[in-house]
Amino acid sequence: MAELNGVVFGQSFDSLEKAVKASSVRQKNIATNIANIESGNFNKLDFDSALEKAKVKLGDKEALMDQEMTKYAENNLKLTSYANLLSSKLKNLKKVATLGKGG
């Protein structure tokens, strides 16, 4: 399976995956800022500074949990991607087989 990952996705897929995750978190922070900007006690959420503060506060167990949760999320994304890719390829094979039968 690792060979498939390298051939089909490679390093660019991993980089894209990380970018999507970071953008998603930033998107949520921006949406929170927009939703709360008119409140009396508005404090802008800053993703990068919040991430740095969190890293400083993490102890060994928390850091390990964070690493494992990151691995879990990455694997879940890969699993979904593999399943989608496989489904797409099977649909294409089905189309080819159907066309061969005149349908």
C-alpha angles and dihedrals in degrees: 000000000000089000090054090051092053095046100041103032111010126170094319090062091053091050091048091048092054091046091052091051094048092046090051092055091045090049091055091049092050091048089051090050091051093047093050103035093104096047118109095241098041114167116180114235112228112197098199097047091043089052092051092048091049092051091053093050096048117106125200096277094045091047091050091048090049091050092049093047089050091051090048092051092046091049091047090053091048092047091052091046093049091049091049092047092049091047091051092050092048090051089051091049090049091052091050091048092047093049089051090059093052094256 
